[in-house]
Amino acid sequence: MFQKKLIIYSETLGVCVVDNIVSLAASKREKAVPYYVLKPVFEDKVSYIPVEHHRVVLRDMFTREEALKLKETEQYKNDKHLRQAVDYVLDKVAIK
């Protein structure tokens, strides 16, 4: 489980901040389910992704080494979100 304020990678949203973790229910009769509230870094929107049983790939941000390897792939060239995430990691590490 990701913690609040953590920066993660979503295959459909790109670089995101876990803004919050909330419990939501479809109706008053149903049990509430925990959701991540994700805010993409490069887009002005909010997404709610179930903490468990989500279909979207969520993962910790890439390490510098992973980012360098990914930068050499065809997927990097074709996937806007992956490209933004790789560049984000490489720019962040270069600043430190």
Secondary structure, DSSP 8 states (H G I E B T S, - for coil): ---TT-EEEETTTEEEEEEEEEEE-SSTTS--EEEEEEEETTSS--EEEESSS-SS-EEE---HHHHHHHTTSHHHHH-HHHHHHHHHHHHHHHH-
